[in-house]
Amino acid sequence: MNEIKKEELYDLLASLIRIPSPYFEEEKIMEYAFEWLRDRNVPAQIHRYHEKEITDFKGMNVIGEIDSKKEGPVIYFNGHLDSVRLCSGWTVPPYDAMIKDGNMYGLGALDMKSGCAVIMQVLAEFVKNISDFRGKIVYHLVSDEEGPFGLGTTYLINDRKLETADFAIITEPSAGFAGVESPSLSLGARGGYNYKVKLYGKSSHAAAPELGVNALLDAAKLSCELEKTDMKKDDRLTRGSHCLISMSGGGQACSVPDYAEIEIFRHTVRGESIETIKDEIKKAAERAELSSRFEIELRSSPAEGFDGGFEPYVIDEENEYLGNLRDSINKVCERDAGVTYFSSIGDFNHIGGKLGIPTVIFGPEGKNYHAADEYVKLESVWESAQSIYDFLVSTLSVK
């Protein structure tokens, strides 16, 4: 078995960290990834898209296939090369890829330039070393996963660049997300919807509030009642949850607010839908005895065929390819992978939920994603890469 060279892998990760790539500003890093792959004979193309309705964003993804032209499984990889925007509080340079105590620091180091480096290095090694195999490898390195709509993967699905596969590995930091030691496999994720409730009251002078209908007060009452919702229990994804993101309204001096709105992110589990959410809002409004009229506005998606939400999913633990991956992880790491279920959302929901592809999240360990002083544990990056390489070689071998 060929080994992934640590120095090459870590150098690649450092190069990706040194290219700032906040969402909506990924062109430079996409071009770098494209050239890096092409220089190593990995088939690569640029996929371009244009979202015209809301953002007017012109984005690009790097995509490719390694096809044996023989019957066999289709293995799919997805990773995002964008990051969140730089926050305050960093005590180390965010773009220097500094190494300290076996960790590499930088914006996006954990989430998820390390995972993309894993995909890229594994593909390069596979092309270099393996000529006789069966099936096909499909990979997508996407833009705008961290943005408001996840446009990169959404447009790949809409443009029919991904319709089905036998098994998908998303190299997001499964250990880092769960706050556990690697190796860790995430075998599913909750879904979610972002929505607003708009409340319409009646203005009056603040000296006579009984003559008005305070929409802002009703918004507060509704928020409190939503928190009391009895959530459906899922034996693997636990329960859904509400998070009040914002509340606004009023502001005029000495006046009862006649308008208010709240914004909620509602995480969901299997069996919950838009209708579930609408029903629990109406029941909460009844319990709150609102005087204001209200309407529900679910955030829509700019992409055709998407409702703005993320579908929850889990993978069958008896899946053949999951078993193969577990074997490879045990072989490389000399210990079994832990099992978690991700509590939030990402492109994996579209792949595992909307498309129904058996999907796992498997990636490195680290801390402080979406925060200052983000870092990834380098040994876990190599273990992820070597495990996935071993999985590909064993799964796609000619039998």
Secondary structure by P-SEA (a helix, b strand, c coil): cccccaaaaaaaaaaaaaccccccccaaaaaaaaaaaaaaccbbbbbbbbbcccccccbbbbbcccccccbbbbbbbbbbccccccccccccccccccccccccccccccccaaaaaaaaaaaaaaaacccccccbbbbbbccccccccaaaaaaaaaacccccccbbbccccccccccccccbbbcbbbbbbbbbbbbbbbbcccccccccccaaaaaaaaaaaaaacbbbbbcccccccccccccccccccccccccbbbbbbbbbcccccaaaaaaaaaaaaaaaccccccccccccccccccccbbbbbccccccaaaaaaaaaaaaaacbbbbbbbbcccccccccccccccbbbbbbbbbcccccccccccaaaaaaaaaaaaaaaaaaaccc
